[in-house]
Amino acid sequence: MAGKNYERKKDAPDGSFLTLKNEAVRSKSEIIIANLLHDKKVPYHYEYPLKLSNGVIIHPDFFCLNKRTRQEFYWEHCGKMDDLEYTVNLTQRLSEYSKCGIIPGKNLILTMETGRSPLETKNVERVIETFLK
């Protein structure tokens, strides 16, 4: 897994949401994911930069390592699935991931929620056990 020092996203979180590692994240759902990764001793970086095939640098929510297999995973939490503009942007982003060989279910983990269907801790635990343990 890449080194700890990396350039953070320009519009870094303001510190409203802090993880157990005292990292600022963007949402309560990202706190859940980060804290469970930390609790389960899964190495990860928050918003680690990724250069796409078109040269654009993006910052997936999490970059994780399965210590047993040494496989690296990107993890995107899609927290506004009831927002049409958000889902259109997500579709474009997933297309760019695919061009880089980053494929959902292979090396890209996706979790999703809407206003009526929030992220459930048990689902995050299952995802971690399936891909990262």
Secondary structure, 3 states (H helix, E strand, C coil): CCCCCCCCCCCCCCCCEECCCCCEECCHHHHHHHHHHHHCCCCEEECCCEECCCCCEECCCEEEECCCCCCEEEEEEECCCCCHHHHHHHHHHHHHHHHCCCCECCCEEEEECCCCCCCCHHHHHHHHHHHCC
